[in-house]
Amino acid sequence: MGGMADDPLDQLYAVAPEEFTALRTRLASEAKKRGDTAEAKRISAARKPTVSAAVVNRLVHHEPDVRERLAELGEELRAAHTSMDGERIRELSSRQRKLIEQLTKAALETSEVAAPTAALRDDVTGTLQAAIADPEVTARLGRLAKPEQWSGFGGFGDDEIVFAEPAPKKTPEKKSEKKPPEKKPPEKKPSDAEDRERRRKREQARAVLAAAERAKTEADDTMADRQSDLATARLRHDDARERLAKAEKALAEAEDAYQDAKRASREAGEVVKAAKTALRDGG
């Protein structure tokens, strides 16, 4: 991406999560001042990332080749699975584990997380794993709002390696025909079905978790926005109350002054009347 540093969204997702909301407000108002309403809207719509998503985003902004390294390994793994090359799959899987371990460590160091929780580490690892398995996730790296999970599609993972090696089956079949043919299939079938069922349940649980995390992030964001609205409203209310108090005081003073003036006018009227009477009597 040519304009990586120039794009306000990249600037936004490169900061620590606690700086996100204030920077988003500033960047949106700068765009508004320039008269770029569409840009201001795009910036305001940016979702605040969870801690784990921010850790991955900041790594990508700090080391721009991360995206490329994950994408390349993903392509090699897809090719190995397509050609069902068990040896190559094992070699790449080992490389994948090392790369994810190394990048997780680098990500936590970049964000200066000294003692990460197991959940945070799992989310970072899961997101990097998802980026290897799914090019769409790779493309989103650097602007993630929530951690990603590998959904199991795309033929990756240890379960899939089992299916990628059907060749050795033939050798046992030829050697002894009486016992293995009857015993092996029943053993394998239930475990395959169980694996599939386990994977399906795991994917369902992940989808529920992802939806819950997304809802929580959005709720947190809305809460932060409402908090800022509430603070502004309180200030306005206090200001209005102060102005009202001043206005009431001024009104009371004006009414007092009016009553004084009325009294002075009445007194002056009586003096005039007395003077007129005296003048008439004297005449």
HELIX and SHEET records of a PDB file:
HELIX    1   1 PRO A    8  TYR A   13  1                                   6    
HELIX    2   2 PRO A   17  LYS A   33  1                                  17    
HELIX    3   3 THR A   37  SER A   44  1                                   8    
HELIX    4   4 VAL A   51  HIS A   62  1                                  12    
HELIX    5   5 VAL A   66  THR A   82  1                                  17    
HELIX    6   6 GLY A   86  THR A  110  1                                  25    
HELIX    7   7 ALA A  118  ALA A  133  1                                  16    
HELIX    8   8 PRO A  135  ARG A  140  1                                   6    
HELIX    9   9 ASP A  158  PHE A  163  1                                   6    
HELIX   10  10 ALA A  167  LYS A  169  5                                   3    
HELIX   11  11 LYS A  170  LYS A  175  1                                   6    
HELIX   12  12 PRO A  180  GLY A  282  1                                 103    
END                                                                             
